[in-house]
Amino acid sequence: MGPGYLLGVDIGTYSSKGVIVTTDGELVASHTVPHGMDMPKPGYFEQDADKVWWHDFVLIVQNLLKKTGIQPQKILALGTSAIGSCVLPIDDEGNPLRPGILYGIDTRASEEIRYLEETLSREKIFSHCAMHLSSQASGPKVLWIRNHEPEVFQKTRWFLTSEAYLVYKLTGKPSIDIYTAAGYAPMFNVYQKEWIAEIAAYITPLDRLPPLYWSGEIVGEVTPEAAEQTGLVAGTPVVAGTTDAAAEALSAGVADFGDMMLMFGSSIFFIMKTEKLVPTQRFWSSNFLEAGSFAFLGGMSTSGSLTTWYRDQFAQLEKEEENRSGVNAFASLASQATQSPPGANGLILLPYFEGERTPLHDPNAKGLLFGLSLKHTRGDLYRAILEGVAFGIRHNLEVMREEGVIPNRIVAVGGGTKNPLWLQIVADVCQVPLQVPTEQIGASYGDAFLAGRGIGLFQDLTEIKKWVKVKEQINPDPQVSPQYEFYYHLFRDLYEQTKNLMHSLSVHLLK
């Protein structure tokens, strides 16, 4: 195909990033655009599809082309990923009818989940979807639109997810990748890899659900209109892409069966590549990015969003110092946390500030800081946040083990890996080694690889190993790990002994 480049763009929760790479995986340039997230009500999380998703995509592509001076015709193919799975209704002309409803952090559809489980039965849903409904499921959110915004529902031509909207804007064709389609439970049969006709009457007619593709399949080509807006060349192939976490897993080198990605983003996400579909009561299962591979998934609702919350609310001095001298506020906080011993001087944090996803599936769970005394410092509190997330990760790994899912290796990626203390805490608490890739370019790097797969540059996705190398391995400290045992079990007990109070508070706040 001659010399050329691959383009990948990822739309994340708080920022978007794009890369241009060579066909050998060498990074040529990257560009990042920050953005916000709307919370119109407690538990409601949304983003504007045009002002955030498409705006960021266009801005990133224009900047990358300008920055590199690469001729647009040398972009061989492009791939996209975005937060998901999301719900975005568009009309006949492709216009969004409302802001996109985000993934599992959006808990608005609790009543719809209950209705679907009672009407269809949890067992029947599980038999098709290999998992139970949770706030991560998009099907109940589609039903929420039908129940609460009937005028939007009536005008809807397609229900798209976030990356599918980018593909639609680029090609004019609706799509959803098979990995992300599993997030549209209970409407998708993960075994047959098709929409379930008998579910349509309860949620939406099937002709509003888009055609299915593998993530590396070409959906279409850049249209003249999209070319004019972005600076790309009309006719450039566009692959289906996928949800950001799956693209991130690919970019981290999740290639072999038993490889697991642990992503430290605004939330925590786990993806392990498996040889077969693993039906699960407390996690999620899906087809992975290509035929013959599957994914076992879990996710915590808050992680980096907790450290961001703490910085913004309680670290004004560190923020001012960052503005003045450039010393990163998070690095300053981590330095303070190193002065606190394992167990944070008896301070334990439940990280359920926006409910919790796996393995609790409790949208009404609340954050809790337990054990406070006048001796505690800000360093203790920040360490308790890092440890609370680590305890949540261990809880997930233990329950996965109960379901027979044990990773051969764990690759850690995301913003949290910039904090060596946090990585060591997680390794010590969970008693597992963590590998960190040499380059952490992120989901957009995986998108570029999928683009290359779409035009036949790679035989299958295991060839990502040619692109990704391991920089370091963080091993648990045998002297420190035992010190966490008491605090971890107290962490587990705290939720069990306070969850009824959490739920009562949720009911009261809804009045």
N, C-alpha and C positions, 0 to 999 in steps of 0.2 A: 504493500500500500504506500510505500515511500515514507520519508520522514514526516512526522506529524505529531500532534499533541492530543491529550485527552483532557476534558473539562469536567470537573465535579463541583456541585454546589449543594450545601446543606443548610437548611433553615432550622435553627435550634430554638430553644425556649426563650433565651435572652439575647442571642446573637446569631448571625448567619455568617457562613464562611465558604469561600470558593477557592479552588486550586486549579492551576494548569500544570500538568505533569507530562514528562516524556513517556513513550510507550514502555520504557524500562523502569518506570516508577520514580524517576528523579523529579523532585519538586522544582518547578521553574519559578512559580510565584504564587502567592496567596493574598487574599483580601478578606477583611472581616468588617461586618457592619453590626453595631449594637441595635437592639430594639427592645420594646417593652411588651408587657402582657397585661391585658385588661381583666379586672375582677369586679364585674358589675354588682355581684352579691357574694356573700360568703359561700365558698364551695363552687362558684361559677368562674371558670377561666376561659378566656377567649382571645383571639387575635384576628385582626382585619386581614383578609386574604390578599387584597390588593395593596393596602398601605404597608403591610409587613412582608408577607411571603413574596409576592411578585415584585414589589418595590425593591426588596433586598436582592432578589435574583438579578434584576436588570442592572442595578447599581454595581453589583459584584462583577458581572460579566464585562460591563463597560470599563471598569477600573482595571481588571486583569488584562484585557486586550490593550488598553492604553499603556499600562505599566510595563508590559513585556514587549510591545511592538510586534507581537506575533500576528501574522496575517490571518484573518478569520477563517479563510478557506483551509488553513492548516490544522484547524480543530477537526479531528477525525470523527468524534462522537462526544456526546455529553450525557451525564447521568445526574440525577438529583435525589436528595433525601430530605426528609423534614420530620418534625415532631409528629408522633402518632401513637395509635391511630386517632385521627381527628374526624369531625363531621362538618362538612361544608356543603350546603345545598346551593346549587346554581340553577338558573332558569334556562330557557331554550336558547338564549343568545350567549350563554356562558357567564352571565353576571351573577356574582354572589348575592344571595338573598338575605344573608345575615352574617355576622362574624363567625369564623370557624370555632367550633366547640372543641376544646383541647382534650388530651388523653386522660389518663387515670387520675390526675390531680383534680379534674372537674367531676364533682360528685352529685350533680344536680338530678341525676336520673335514678335515685335510690328507689322511688316508688315504682318506676317502670321496671326495674329489675325484679322487685317483688311480684309485680303483676305477671311478668313473663314466666317467672319460676312457678307461680301458682297455676297459671293457665296452661303452659306447655309441659310443666313438671321439670324439676331439676335433673332428673334422671334422663329424660329424653334429650334435653339440651346437651347434657354431658355426652350422650351417645353419639351426637353429631360433631360436637365441638372439642371433645377431649378435655374440657375444662368447664368450670362453673362461671356464671356471670359475676362481674365485679365492676367497679367504676372504670376499669380499663376498657370494658366492652363498649363498642360504638352502637350496637343495635338498640339498646335502651335509650341512647341519646337521640337516635333518629325518631324513636317512638315519643320521646319528650317533645320534640319539635311538632310532631303530629298532634299531641295532646295540648300543648301550650301555645303554639304558634300555627294554627291551622291555615292561615292565609299564606304563610311561607311554605308550608307542606304542599298546598294545592298548586303553587307555582313551580315547585321543584321539578326539574328535568333529570338532574343527576345528583346523587349524593357522592361527593368526592372526599378523599382525604387530602392532607396537606401537600405531599409530593405529587399526587395525582393532579392537583390544581395547576402546579407548575408545568407538568407535562401537557395538560390541556391548553394552557396559555401558549405553549411552544408549538404544539402540533395541531390543535383543534380537535383532538381525539380523547374521549374519556377512557380511563384505565384504572386499574388497581393491581398492585403486585400481589402474588399469592401469599407471601409472608404476611403482608399487612391485612389482607382479607380476613385472616383468622381473628383479627381484632374486631371485626364486624359481627362477632357472636351476638345472638344465636342464629344468624342468617347464613353462615358459611359452613359447609361440611368439609372439615379438614382432611377426611379420608378420601372422599370423592373429588375434592378440590373444585367444588361448584356451589353456587347459591342454592338454597333449599326452598323449593317452590311452596311447600305447605306452610312455611313461616310467613309468607308474604302477607297474608290476611291480617296478621297480628301487628305488623310493623309498617311495611311499605311494599308496593308492587315491585316485582323483581326488575321490571324494565327501567327502574330508576337507579339500579345498581350497575356499575360499569363493567366492561369486559375484563377478564382476568389474564395476567401475564406473569411469567417468571421475571425476576428483577433485572436480569441481564438481557431480556428480550427487547427488541426495537418496537416501539409503539408507533412511531411515525417520524416525520422530518420537520425541521423548523420551517414554519410558514413564512411567506414574504412579510406579513404584518409583524410577526415576532422578530424576524430578522431586522426589521427597521427599528424596533424598539430596543433591541439588545446589542446590535452590532455584529451578531453572528451571521453566517451565510445561510440563506434559504437552502433547504435540502440536507442540512446537517442531521445525521441520525440521532434520535433521542430514545434512550432506553427507559423502561418502566420505573426504575429506581425502587426505593423502599423507604421504610421508616428509619429515622436517624440511628436508633440503637443497633439495628442490624447492619447498617452501613459502617457504623463505628466498630462493630465486632469484626467485620471483614478487614477494616483498616488496621485493626490491632493484630491481625495475623491469625484469627480464628479460622483454621483451615482443616484440621484433622478432627475426627470424632473424639469427643472428650475434652476438647479445648473450650474453655469458658472465658468470656470477657466480663470483667467487673468494671462498670463505667461509673466514675464519680462525676456526675453532672449536677444540675440543680436537684435532681433526684438520683437514686441509685438504680442501676439496671443490670441484670444478669442475663447473659445469653450463652447457652452451651449447645454446641453442635452435636447431635446424636444420630445414631444409625437408623433409629426407628422412632415413630411417634410415641411419646410417653403420655398416656392419659393421666391427668393429674387433678386431684381434688383441691389443691391449695396454690397451684401455680398456673402457668399458661403453657400450652403446647402449640406448635405451629409447624407447617412446612417451612424450610429455610429458604435460601435464595435461589436454589436450582433443584431440579428433579433428583431424587435419591438422597436428599439430606433433610434433616429436621432440626428443630430448635426447641429447647426447654428454657423457659423464661421466667424471671421474677423481677420485682421492682419495689423499691421503697419510695414513699411519696416525697420525702425531703432529705436532702444531703447538703449540696452546695448552697441551696436556698437558705438553710439554717445558718451557715457561716456568714452568708451575705446579710441576713437579718441581724445577726449579732454585730457585725461590723457597722451596719448603718444605724443601729439603735444605741450601741454601747461603746463604740470605739471612735468617738469624735477626735480624740487626741491623735490617734493613729492615722485617721483620715487627713487631718490637718498636716501631720508630718509628711504623709505621702505627697500631698499637694506642694509642700514646701521643698522637700529634699529628694522626692522620688522613691523613698524607702517604702516598699509595698506594705500596706496595712495588714494584710493577712500574714506576711512574714513576721511582722512585729507581734501579732497576736500569738502565732505559733511559738515564738521565742518565749513569751510569757508562759505559755502552756507547758513548755519543757521544764519550768521551775516547779510544776505541780507533779506529784508522784502518780504512778498507776492507781486508778480509782479516784483521782481528782480530790484527794482528802475527804472521801466519803460523799461525794456529790454525784448523783446519778440523774441522767436526763433521758426521758422518753422522747424520741424524735418525731412524734406523731402530730406535728403542728398542723398538718392538712389531712388528718386521717392517716390510715395506712393501707397500703396495697398488700403485697405478699409478706408473710403467709397469713396475716390476720384478716385481710379483706374487711376492714372496719372503717368505713368513711367517717364514723363518729368518734373515732379515737382522738385523744387530745395530747398535746405536749405536756410534759410534767418535769419539773425540776425538784428533786427530792434530796433532803439531807442538809439543807442550807443552815449555816450558822454564821455568826459574826466574824469567824476566822477566815471565811472563804474570800478568795481574791478573784479578780477578773481572769487571771490565768487558770484558776481552778474551773471557772465556769466555761471558758473556751475549751479546756481539755475535756470537760464533761460532754460538750457537744460532739467533739471528735470521737469520744468513746461511745456515746450513745448511738451514733451511726454505726460504729464498729460492732456493737452488741446486736444491732438490728441485722447486720450482714451475717453475723454468726447464727442468729436465729434462723435466717433463710437457709444457710448452708446445712444446718442440722436437720431441718424439715425436708430439704431436698434429699438428704441421705436416707431419711426414713422412706422416701418414695423410690429409692434405688438409683438416684442420680448423684454420681460422685465424679467430679471433674478430675481429669488427668493433670491438667495444669490450669492456672488462673492467670490471665493477663489483665493488668490494671491499666486503665486509661482514663482520661478526663482531667478536668481542672484540679481535682483533689490530689492527683499524683504529683503536683508541684510542691506539695507539703510533705517532706520526708517523714515528719513526725506522725502524720495521719496514716501513711502507709505502714509504718512500723507498728502503730497501735492496732491497725486491722490485722496485720500478720500475727501479732502477739495474742490478740483476743480470739481470733479464729483458729490459731495454731496451724496456719497454712502458709507456704511460700507464695509470694506474688512476683510475677515477672512484669517488667516495664519495657515497652518497645523503645528502640533507639530514637525513632521519630514518632511524635504524637501529633500527626497532622489532623486527624479526626475523620469524621464521617465523610467529608467531601473527598478524601483520598480513596475511600471505599467506593464512592460514587464514580470516580474516574476509572477505577478498575472495572466496575460493572459496565461502563461505557465501552472499555476495551474488549470485554467479553462479548458484548452485543455485536461487535463488528468482526468477531472471530480472531482476535489477537491472542486469546487464551483458550485452552481446551476446556478447562473447568476452573472453579473458584479456588481449588487447592493451590493453584499457581500463585496466589497472593504471597506465598512463602518466599517467592523470588524478590518481592518488594519489601518485606517487613523483617527486621532483625531485632533480637532482644538486647537491651542495653544493660540491664541489671536485674538481679533477683534479690528481693527482700525476704529474709528468712526470719521466722519467729525466734525470739530470744528465750531459751529454755529457763532462764532465771526470772523472766518477767511474766511469761504466760500464766503460771500458776497464781500469780497475784490477782488476776482478773476473775478467777472462778467465783468467788463469793459475790462480787459485784454483778457479774453476768446473771447469776441465778436470782439475785435481788431485782435486777432489771426485769426479768421474766415475771417475777411475782408481782411487781408493781402494777403492771398492766392488768393482770388477772384480778387483782384486788381493788382496782379503781375503775374498771371499764363500765360498771353499772353507773357510777357517778358521772363518768364522761358522757354516757348516753343520755342521762337525765339532763345534763347541761345542754346538750345538743337540742333536745326537745324544747327546753326552756327558751333557747336563743331563737328558735324558729317561730315562737308565738308572736 
